[in-house]
Amino acid sequence: MQRRSRGVNTGLLLLLSQIFHVGINNIPPVTLATLAVNIWLFLKPLKPLYSSCLSVEKCYHEQDWQRLLLSPLHHADDWHLYFNMASMLWKGMKLERRLGSRRFAFIITTFSLLTGVVYLVLEFALAEFMNEPDFRRSCAVGFSGVLFALKVLNNHYFPGGFVNVLGFSVPNRFACWAELVAIHFFTPGTSFAGHLAGILVGLMYVHGPLKKIMETCAGIFPSNIGYGGQQYHFNNSGYSGYHPNGRPGYYDGIPRNYDAYTAGLSEEEQLERALRASLSDQGNARGSPQPYGFRLTPEEEMRRQRLHRFDGQ
């Protein structure tokens, strides 16, 4: 099967440059493994995109439940991969050091599956209550839902401060909701239900019973567990975080600046740039990347099926 993207994978090259700029030895193991798996499956997908995306019709009605495993790890194009994995790099370096590798690995695995389940429930509910069968066929792919769940955890463990969303200063605790609305309205082709599912999973862990259920199933992991005795030293001059008043404070394991892995932009600044780029490119949507998009319409799925048959001839 041929790769889905055509020409030079600029997003992939940019992602690799950021990873090597940070230094592979400076990235915690679970975060690094997550990046590696997503990059590998982008280059060598297990199945075509239309066979790995998640929808009520494919999973529930056709009983193709393996899509729950495949959909978070496949991406529509190299820019979709870049924005998701750059965000994963930022969140993983903070949360894995805070929670420990084993616990963080368990969280990533559980969130990947549970976000898909919640997404299916939301799409099924929308189809029933709105009497709109297209919601059953709406097919989603990508790691964005898991990232929204991790954002809820990040705001819980590192509270305080403000983020910039499209020029508006938003308290950290409301950032995920502001980004959910902003992405939905300004980036066509994204899945509102997929991102909302991630937020709900994160809230179930932080404020609901999910954390206790996970601890009961797998045992309680100490929150200060290390990386198997190996210490990770960043090349930066120190560590910084968000102060409740919006000024830099100090937390263990957080790089002082974002240059090492976000090209000088914070995650929120990357989001704002992606949204503004999407607005300017809406008139040429066919050739432009979808920064956070991971929904495949039925028409697009049919087109990809035809292209895949032609490629195989």
SULJO-V100330 format. One record per run of one state. SS is the DSSP state (a for helix, b for strand, c for the rest). FROM is the first residue (numbers start at 1). TO is the last residue. If there is no record, write none. Layout:
SS/FROM/TO
SS/FROM/TO
//
This chain:
c/1/9
a/10/22
c/23/23
a/24/26
c/27/28
a/29/43
c/44/48
a/49/52
c/53/53
b/54/54
c/55/55
a/56/61
c/62/66
a/67/73
c/74/77
a/78/99
c/100/100
a/101/129
c/130/133
a/134/137
c/138/138
b/139/140
c/141/143
a/144/157
c/158/161
b/162/165
c/166/167
b/168/171
a/172/186
c/187/191
a/192/206
c/207/209
a/210/218
c/219/226
b/227/227
c/228/229
b/230/230
c/231/238
b/239/239
c/240/240
b/241/242
c/243/247
b/248/249
c/250/254
b/255/255
c/256/258
a/259/262
c/263/266
a/267/280
c/281/281
a/282/287
c/288/294
b/295/296
c/297/297
a/298/311
c/312/313
//
